[in-house]
Amino acid sequence: MSKLSTELTRQPDAWILKLNGHVNSSTAHLMWSTDGSTSLLNEMMRARAKKLLFDLTNVESIDSHGLRVLLNAHKDFSTENIQITLQNPNPHLKRLLRIMQFDRVFVVESSD
């Protein structure tokens, strides 16, 4: 069974959502809730946050469902003027993002 854990850090200029594990149909929903039942988007809107960074350093895999969830998030967050950046994907994930043209939709940053 694949697992995903998340850690949300709030900073004045950007919120960082660190993902650890596998993003797939059984785990992707974990990216969208904060402490309790408040949705991440609603909480960011209340806080007037303008940037969400997904730290993908420890993402082992992402399936088509996980990619679709990211695209839907882009649509929802962009209507609220919140930019999503994908940070530090591993080489395999970085290649997948480029092949699927996610680098045209998202800002993708790498530390290498």
C-alpha positions, 0 to 999 in steps of 0.5 A: 500500500502506498503512503503519502505524508504532508507537511504545511509550512506557512511563511509570509511570502509563500506557503510550502507543502512538502510531500513525502511518498507516493501521490496516487488515486488513494493518497492525492486527497491528502494534499488539500486539507489543513489542520482539521477539515478546512481546505487548503485553498480556503485557508490560503484565501483567508490568509491572502497568500499568493504562492503555494510551493509544492516541495517534491523532493521526497515524492517517490512517484506520481500517477495520472490521478495525481497529475490530474489533481495538480492540474485541477488545483492550478485551475482552482488556485489561479482563479484566486490569483495564487501561484503554484510552483513545483520544487525539486522533482526527482529526475524521473518526475522532472522528465515526466513533467516536461513530457506532459508539458506541466512545465508550461502550466507550472513554474518548476524549480530545481536545486540542481 
